[in-house]
């Protein structure tokens, strides 16, 4: 760390903004977060000009208070590229759009129409893996899986996943706001919208069981519906937000399991434990590191007033590793008594010594696709356990797990069959 301060008892280490932008932090941020939680729970990152909160209760409080903490930063990122979406809305506009879209992605409709499709896509990907030699799990399974699922549930041919990947990659590159990537991404979304406009029109007239039909037919309580442009924007958001994070979550989850052979053996013996393991992974590691909110008014945190218009950055992964909430937080424990295991709840939070992880957020911006993402992780992991019963990462092929922008994930995951070196 960059700075030491003299105290009555000697010296103490003080985190500086440079520490949050250095390679050691990107590789292992947990010691920095622990020190911040204890000594600097509100930290001004003057390099990014963000006010960082790292404690569980502080992060949960920000997520719950949408009247004070606005999602305006995402308006600046998304609107020019894919148009307005619910991710950047906080008031009635958000509530109406979520009410229209959510029923198609949660509960009975998801179970009846889409879960079987997820299993089918997973089976097809594992069937195409090589029978011997190195197996590229990211290239062969985790990267294509989410967008093959999206293509299938939209009612498109599964082979359209390559086209959707191309669109999603261009949009993601555009979100950084730099040219020429920005203009290329805007054009890609416009072309995609034009391509599916006719499909949306047909589903409006003759609905099926696909996701486009469900959204096109969806209505709010007062009868509002999404326009075709809004449906196209939501699908682009689903591809960008759901595809990339789910891919990275599955690969990182498997890497964690390979490093915990006792847990891996338990899951092989009893696959019903996968759900609990997913919850513990989302708590301990997850993928999304930060979210940003803009202040609508002056707010005081830990003795410091932050002015309206400033950006508060919450560290989700730090909050999920808060030792005042989760005992020995870096221990991977699928029977953890202080974590709410299994299906997540939008209300979340903690009570009576048990807390929800914050990996899918909390409150009104709780991840709308969380059940689909969880279904993909569980289905793919079940196939991983069955189809690859004894694999290891060969020497020299260890992946690089680090923070990259707002995510913490691997750069690759290659395995070979057979026991690893003793």
N, C-alpha and C positions, 0 to 999 in steps of 0.2 A: 504494500500500500504506500501511497505517496507521501503521507505526512504523519509525523509523530508530534504529540503535544505533551509538554511537561505538566505534571500534576504533582500534588503533594506526596503522592505515593510513588513517584517516578515518572514513567512515560506511558502514554496510551496511544494506540493506533487510531487515527481518524480517517475515515473514508473520504476521498475527494472525487470530484466528477471524472477526473482522468481514469480512476479505477474502474468506472462503469463502462469505459470504452477501450479497455485493454484486453489483450488476448487471454491472460490468466482468468479474468472474470468470465469471458465468453465460454471458456472450457469448464470452469467450476465456480459458479456464482454463489453457491450456498454459504460459504464462510462470510462473504461480503454481506449477504442478506441477513444472516444471523446477527452480525455486528450492528447493522442498521436497525434491525428490529429492537435491539436492546438499547442502543445509544443514540441513534439518529433516525427515529421512526418517521420523521418528515425530512426529506433530503432534497435540496435543490440541485438538480443536475443542470448546471449552467451551460454545458455544452449543447444539450438538446433543449434547454430552457423548459424543463419539466419538473414539477414537484412530485417526487416519488414517495408513495406510501407502501409499506412492506408488511404491516401486521394484518392478521386475519380479520379482526373486528373492524379495522379501518377500511380495508378493501371492501368488506361486505356492506359497510355503511355507505360508501360511495355508490356501489351498484344499486342499492335500494332507493337512493334519493335522486330520482331522475329530474326533479324540478330544480335542483341546484347544480347537478353535474350533467351537462348536456353532451350528446353524442355528435356535436358539431364538427369535431375533427374528421369524422368519417364522411361528412358531407363534402368537405374539401377534397377528400381522396376519391370518392366514388362518383359523385354526381356528374361531372363532365365526361366520365368514361362510360358508365352504364346507365346513367339517369338516376333519379331519386329512388331510394329503397328504404325499407323500414329500419334498417340498421342505423340510419342517421336521423331518425325521427323519435321524438319523445312524447308528444301529446296525443290528441285524438286521432291524428293521421296514422300514427304508429299502431294504435289499438285497433283501428278499423282494418288495416292491412293484415295484421297478425290474425285477427279473428277470421278473415277470409282464407288465409293460407294454412294456418296451424292444423285444422282438422284433417287435412290430407297427409300430414307428416307425423301424427301421433295417434296412439290408441288403436282402436279397432280397424280403422281403414288401413293403417300401416300394416298391421298384422295380417289382415285378410288379403291385401292386394300386393304388397311389396316384399315381405320377408321371404317368401318362397323364391322370388326373383333374385334376391341377394344371395341365397344359397346356391342357386343355379349358376350365377356369375362366378362365385367363388370356386365351385366344382370345376367349371370350365378352365379357369386360370391354373389351378393346380394340376389338372390333367395334361396341360401343355408344358409343364416343367420337365427339364431333362432327367432321364432315368439315372444318369451317373455324371460324375464330374461336378464342378462348381455350380451352385444354384444361386442366381441373382434374384433374391426375394423382393427387392424393391422394383427392379425392372420387370420381373415376371408376375408379381402379384400385387404388391401394395400400391404402386403407382397407377396401373390401369384399373384397379378395382373400383374406386369411387366413381369415376366418370363412365365406366361400363354400367354401373348400377344406375347412375343418373340417366344415361341414354335409355336403358331398359324401362325405368319407371315413367319416363316421359312418353313412352310409346314409340320411340325410335328404334331402329335396328341396333343391336349391341355393337355392331361394327362401326357405328357412328362415334364411338368413344375417341378414336384417333382425331376425328374432326373437332370434337368438343375439347380435346386436349390442346389442340392448336389455338382455338378461340380463348380458352382459359389462360394459356401461357401468355398470349398477347395482352389480355386484359390485366393480368398480374404485373407484367412489365410496365404497363401504362400507369398503374396506380402510384408509382414513384414520382410521376409528374414531369419526367424529363423527356425531351424530344430527341429523336423521332419516335421513341417507344410510345409516348402518350398518344400521338396522332394515329399510330398503327393500331393501338388498342381500341381507340374510339371507332375506327373504321371496322375493326373485327366485330365489335358488338353490334354495330349497325348492320353489317352483313348477316350476322346470326339472327338478329331480330327480323330482318326481311325474309330470311329462309324459313323461319318457323311461323311467320304470320299466317300463312295459309292453313297450317296445321291447327293453330289456335282457333281460327275461324271455323274449321270443320268440327272441332271438339265442342265449340259453343253450340253448334246445331245438332251434332250427333255425339253425345258424350260416351266415353268408354270408362274403363277402370284405371286409366293411366293418370299421372300427376297433372298433366296439362288439362285434362277433362275436369279433374277435381277443383283445380284453381279457377278455371274458366267458369265453372258452374257455381263457385263459392259466392256467398253473399254474407254481408254483415247483418246484424240484427235489424238495422234500418234499411236493408235492401241494397246497400252499395256493393259494387263489384269492381274488379281490377280491369283497367283497359288492357288492350293487347300489348301496348308498349310497356306497361307496368309488369305484365306477366313475363315478358322477355327479360326485363331488368332483374326480376326475382330469380329467374332461371340462371342468368349470368352470375348473380350473387351466390346462388347455390353451388355452381361449378367452382367458383373462385374460393369461397369460404369453406365449403364442405369438402371439395376434392382434395385440395392440398393438405389441409390439416388432418383429414382422416388417413391419408396415405402416410404422413409422417408419424401419426400416432400409432398405427399398426406396427410399422417397422421398429419404432423405438420401444414399444411394448415387448416385442419379441426379443430385442436386444437385452432388455432388462430381465426377461425370463431366462435367457441363456446364461445370464450372470447370477441367477438364483436357482441352481439346479434342484434344490429341495422343493421350491414352489413349482417348478416345471414338472417334477415327478408327481407332485400332488395333483396337478391339473390333468396329467396324462391318466392317472388312476381314477380321477373323478372330474370329468369335464363340466359338471354342474358348478364347479368352483370358479369357472372362467369369469362369470359376472362379478364376483367379489374381487377377483384379481384385476379386472378392468377398473373398478372403482379405486382400488389402492394405487394402481398405476396413474390414474388421472390425478390423484392427490399428490403422490410423491414426485412425479415427473411431468405428466401431461405434455402439452406441446406449446400452447399459447402462454407466453411469459408475461406480456403487458397488455393493458388496454388504456386508452387515453380518454379523458373527459374534459370539457371546457366549463369553467365556472361561470354561472349566471349572476353570482353575487359574491361579495367578499366572504371568505370563510376562514375561521381560525382553526389551526391544527397544531397541537403540541406547543402552544405558546406563540405561534407565528401566524400572522394574518396573511392570507394569500388573496390577491386582488381579483375582482371580477375580470374575466377574459383570459386569465392564466390557465394553463393546461395542467391538470392533475393526472399523473401516470400511476396506475395501480399495478403492483407486481403480483399476479395471480399465483405464480409458482412459489414465491416467497411466502405468501399467505397460507398456502397449502402445506408449507413446512414450518409453520409457527409452532414452536415447542410448547407454548402456553396452551395450545389447543390439541395438538397431536403429540403424544409421548414418543420420544426417540424418533423424530420425523423422518430421518433418512433410512430407517429400517423398513424393508419391504415385507409387510405383514398382512396377509389376506384374511386374517381373522381379527383384525384390529378392532378392539372394543370401542374406541373413541371416534370411529368413522362410520357414517351411514353407508352401508354397502348396498349394492344392487341399483335398481332404477333410481335415477336422480329426480329431485323435486325442484320445481321452479322457485318455491319459497326458500328452500335451502336454509343456510344459517346453522346455528348450533343451539342446543338445549339439553339440559340434564346430562352433560358430559359427553354428548355425541354430536358431531358436526358433519355437515356435508362438504365435500370438496367444492372448490370454486372453478374447476376446469371448464365448465360450460357456462360460467357466469352466474347471475343471480337476478331475480326480479324481472322487470318487463323485458329486458334485453337478454334474458336467458336463451341460450342457443336453440333456435326453433327446429334445427335438424338433429338434435341430440339423440333421439331414439333411433333414427336411421344410422347415424354414425356409430352408436353403440352396437346396433345389429350387425353392421359390417365388421367391426372389430371382433365381436364374439364369433360370428360365422367363420371369418378368416382364421381366427386362432384355433377354433375347433378342427378345421381342415389341416392347419399346420401341425397340430398334435397327432392327427391320424395319419397324414400322408408322409410326414417327415419325423418318424419316431426317434431318430438318433442322429442329430446333426451338431456341428460346431463350426465356429468361424476359424478358418485356417490361419496359421501364423503369417503375418505380413498383410493380411486383409482386414485388420481391425478397422471398424468405421470411426469416423470423427464425429463425436457428439458434442455440440456446442450451440450457443445462442447465435442465431442468424436473424437479424432485424427483430421482429416480435415473436419469433418461434425458437424453440430449442429442439433440435432433431439431428438425426444421422445424415451423413452424406451418402452412405451405401450400406447394404447388408447382404453379404455373400457368404454362403455356408457350403459345407461339404458333408456327405453322409459318413456315419461312423463316429466312434468315440474320439474325443479330442486328445491331445497329448497329455499325459499324466504329469 
